Amino acid sequence: MYRIAILGCGTMGEAILGGLRAVVGAPEVVHVTSRREGRAQFLAKRHGIEASTDNVAACEAADVILLAVKPQAAGKVLAAPGVAEASAGKLLISICAGVTTERLTGWVPQSAVLRAMPNTPSLIREGMTVLSPGEGVTDEHLEVATSIFAAVGRVRVLEEKHLDAVTGLSGSGPAFACVILEALADGGVRMGLPRDVAIELAAQTFQGAARMVLETGRHPAALKDEVTTPAGCTIAGLLTMEDGRIRSILARTIEEAARVAGGLG
Ligand SMILES: NC(=O)c1ccc[n+]([C@@H]2O[C@H](COP(=O)([O-])OP(=O)(O)OC[C@H]3O[C@@H](n4cnc5c(N)ncnc54)[C@H](OP(=O)(O)O)[C@@H]3O)[C@@H](O)[C@H]2O)c1
C-alpha cells in the first residue's frame, strides 16, 4: 500500500481526499498542504489527518505526490527549495490545467510525472478522470494512478494533446451541467412547481439520462428519438431548444473553456 500527499488541498484536492476516504481499502492520504496555516488547521480538524503548509515534509512522507494547486502556483511549489529532492524517484501526479508534462518535468526532473484531469464529483465517487502519462511513467505507475482515481469514479487514459479539451468538457463540465439543470428547474418553477421539487426532478432526470447513455452504450440521439412522439410535447420542446441554438452554444462553451485551459499553465 502506498502513501499519498496532496500539495494544495483546496476544492479539487479535498474532493479527491473525501472520495478516497469514503472507500475502504483505498490508497491512504498521509499528508495534505495548503498555503495558509489556518486552512491547514481546518483540514487537519475536519479530516483528522496530517495537514500543514510544509510541502517538503508532505513529499517526504509520501510515495505518490498529487499536485492540486492552481496552475499559476505549480512552478512556485515545485521549484521551491527541497521539493524536487523530496519527490525524487516518486510518482508526481499533477491535476493542474494547462501545465504541460514538459514544464512539470523541468521542475522535478527526477520524478515520474503523470498528468490527470479529474472533476469535483470525485467527492461522491462519481468523478471522471483522464490520465496522461509522461515519459518515464511505468506501467506500475499508471496502475497506481488508475487505482487512486478509479476509487473516486471513472478513468480513461489519453494522450496529453487531448487534455485541454478534457479540461473544458469534464473538468469544467459540472459547472455547465449545473447551469443547465438550474435552467430546467426554472422552467418547472415557471409552470408552478415548488423550487425544491423542480430541482430534484431536473437532477434525477439528468442523472437518469446520463446513466442510460453510459449503461446502454447507445447514442444519445437514439434515446432522444425514443421519447419523441409525433406531434407530441417533447418534439415541441426540442424545437424550442433548437430555435435557441442550444447545440452550438454548448459545443462552443466547451471550445472556449478548452482554449482558456490551454493558456492557464
Ligand atoms: N475545481 C475544479 O473543478 C477542477 C477540476 C479539474 C482540475 N482542477 C485543477 O485543480 C487545481 C486546483 O483547483 P481548485 O479549484 O481546487 O483550486 P483551490 O480551491 O484554489 O485550491 C488550491 C489550493 O492550493 C493551495 N496552495 C496555494 N499555494 C500553495 C503552496 N505554495 N503550498 C501549498 N498549497 C498551496 C491553496 O491553499 P490556501 O487555501 O491556503 O490558499 C488551496 O488550498 C487547479 O490546478 C485546477 O486546474 C480543478
The ligand as a Gaussian input file, in Angstrom:
#p B3LYP/6-31G(d) Opt

LIG

0 1
 N      -12.073000      22.992000      -9.335000
 C      -12.278000      22.124000     -10.309000
 O      -13.422000      21.800000     -10.644000
 C      -11.111000      21.476000     -11.008000
 C      -11.343000      20.431000     -11.903000
 C      -10.251000      19.809000     -12.504000
 C       -8.963000      20.248000     -12.243000
 N       -8.779000      21.296000     -11.406000
 C       -7.401000      21.726000     -11.138000
 O       -7.186000      21.571000      -9.774000
 C       -6.260000      22.547000      -9.315000
 C       -6.810000      23.173000      -8.062000
 O       -8.028000      23.824000      -8.350000
 P       -9.040000      24.182000      -7.185000
 O      -10.279000      24.662000      -7.830000
 O       -9.092000      23.053000      -6.234000
 O       -8.260000      25.438000      -6.508000
 P       -8.338000      25.930000      -4.984000
 O       -9.636000      25.576000      -4.369000
 O       -7.937000      27.374000      -5.004000
 O       -7.209000      25.083000      -4.258000
 C       -5.845000      25.377000      -4.394000
 C       -5.181000      25.060000      -3.082000
 O       -3.782000      25.264000      -3.256000
 C       -3.289000      25.786000      -2.033000
 N       -1.982000      26.417000      -2.256000
 C       -1.697000      27.554000      -2.938000
 N       -0.365000      27.810000      -2.884000
 C        0.185000      26.796000      -2.146000
 C        1.507000      26.499000      -1.710000
 N        2.541000      27.277000      -2.036000
 N        1.686000      25.396000      -0.971000
 C        0.652000      24.580000      -0.619000
 N       -0.612000      24.827000      -1.004000
 C       -0.854000      25.913000      -1.741000
 C       -4.343000      26.747000      -1.583000
 O       -4.181000      26.993000      -0.195000
 P       -4.966000      28.196000       0.537000
 O       -6.428000      27.799000       0.513000
 O       -4.403000      28.196000       1.900000
 O       -4.693000      29.430000      -0.270000
 C       -5.606000      25.954000      -1.908000
 O       -5.981000      25.148000      -0.818000
 C       -6.069000      23.559000     -10.442000
 O       -4.794000      23.416000     -10.973000
 C       -7.138000      23.210000     -11.443000
 O       -6.681000      23.384000     -12.767000
 C       -9.807000      21.899000     -10.760000

